[in-house]
Amino acid sequence: MKYVRVFSTNKQSQLAFVKSLLIAAGIDYQTTNENLNLVHGMADGYTLMDVLVPKDRADEARELLKDLDRPRE
């Protein structure tokens, strides 16, 4: 199964929130670089972490996550 990137962040808290949304929606996911910030001793660091989902669920995941980068009003 091919996975595609649907979200990127360098904040552990945002990554945890994204993962919880995907779990609640029943969307399988993988992450890249998730533990590198912890290895370097930073909770939020310079390492960009990607969230990948199966290609056939990518549109659904993007729709679910679309408002996360929008500024709060």
Secondary structure as UniProt FT lines:
FT   STRAND          3..11
FT   HELIX           12..25
FT   STRAND          30..32
FT   TURN            34..35
FT   HELIX           36..39
FT   TURN            40..41
FT   STRAND          44..54
FT   HELIX           55..57
FT   HELIX           58..65
FT   TURN            66..69
//
